[in-house]
Amino acid sequence: VADVESGEITSINWRRPDWGHSTDQYLARVNWTDDSLFVQRVNREQTLLEAVQFMVFDHPDKGLRLYEATVFQLDEQPNWINLSSDFESVGASGIVMSEELQGFRQISLLRPSRTQPVPLIGGDWVIDSVQHVDAASGVIHFTGFRDSPLERHLYRATISLTDPAARNDVEIERITETGKSWTVNVATDGQSFVGTSSSPGHPPQTGLYSSSGSLIAWIEENALTEKHPYHPYLSGHTCPEFGTLTADDGQTLHYSLLRPSDFDPSRPYPVILDVYGGPHVQTVTRGWGSLSDQYLSRQG
């Protein structure tokens, strides 16, 4: 840890036995609050996620910055920890983060008086990421898949960060338009956001939006006018059919099926099957698809 003003560098010794396991670990995330350094770590198997908080203070005699550590358990899974970069300090109330202790990623509060996070927002659907937290009002902006696993949206919820016990009563408001999938970046004051959206029938568009979701100005409208390079191919463009299958263990699996624009159900066609590839590689979404797939469908 480097002191910017003095240039002094302090090493943190991870081999202290009172800090838990000290070998075969990964240091996964590093974050600062006003007075603390938080280092998240996972064990070698990546099944246990902890945060070690180092309090920063000056030694009265030596004038050196020293560190006291507290260990928090953030998540534990039987197979694998799905790491997140969500970390929003809310002063004396603690830290807003996200974790998957309940099976689905949810937003939680790591309070100074607790060694495990307290759930704030979540359910049987997936939180994607925490976008903005207003510590004073308790307003939290986040992206997730509450409406559909095929569409990422921006949501807003208000919850007490000093008394977060009423989790089940939290009202969640969707801000972005349905029928498409979104990626967003919320402004530091929470009053606007830059959003990029696309649908199976329209390529990505990027705009500046108010916190209510209304468009302020286009950054890149990407309108499919006659001047658009894809305009000559619109007549042959096809949108996928979406559906679900039930896996052997009862889980619902989503699929998309792209047919040629002149599809004839009475004749056979060759089929290309593209399977799901793993975590963070979702291929079935209600967004603009692969143009190579469009080309293949035109070839029958």
C-alpha positions, 0 to 999 in steps of 0.5 A: 500500500503506497502513501501518495504524499510521502511515497512510503510503501507498507507491505501487508503480511497475509501469513498471520494465522488469525486472518484465516487461510494464508496460502493457496488463495487468490486476491480477487478484488481490491477496494477503498472506502474513506478509511479502509482497504478491502481485499476480497479473496477466494480459496484455491478451490474458489468455493469461499469468498471473504473480504479482509478489511484493513483499517488505516491509522497513523501510529502516534509515535512512529508516524507510520500507517498501520493496519488492523484486519477484520475478516468478513465471509461474503459467499460460499458455494459448493462448486464455484464462486461467481465473482462480482465487481459490485462495491459501493460504500455507503458510509456508516451503513456499510457497503452495498454489494452483490452475492449469490448465497441464496442461489440467485445473485442479489444485492446485499449490505455488508454492515460494520457490525455483521460478519456476513452480508444482509440481503436487500434486493433479490428473488428467483431472478438474477441481479446483473450489477449495481449501477448507483447507490444514493446513501442518503435516500436509499435509492439503488439503481441496478441492472438485472433480468427480473422481467425476462432472462432474455432481457437485461434492464435498468431498475430502481428501488428504494430501501432503508440502508440503516434498517434493511429488514423489510426486504420483501416489501421493496418496490422495484421499478423498471426504467428501460423499455421492454422488448430489447436488451440493454447495457447502461452506465448511470451518472454519478448523481443518479439523474441520467444514464447512457444506455445502449439497447438492441432488439432482434429487429434493430441493431444497437442504439446508444442514447442519453436518458433521464432517470425516468427512462425518457430519451434526452438525446441520441449519441448514436441513433443507428437508424435503419434508413436508406443510408444505413449499410444494412438497409439493402438486406432488410428484406431478407432479415429474419427475427428468431423464434424464442422458446423453452425446453425443460432439462432432465433436472427440471430447469427451464432452458431458453432457445432461439430458432432462426429460420430462412425468410422463405421457410417451407415447412414441407421440406427438410433443411440443414441445421446448425446447432450452436450450444450455450458456452458457459458462465457469462457467455449467454447466446439466447437474448432478445437483442441484435443477433449475429449477422453471420447467422443471418447470412446462413439463413439466407443460404437456406 
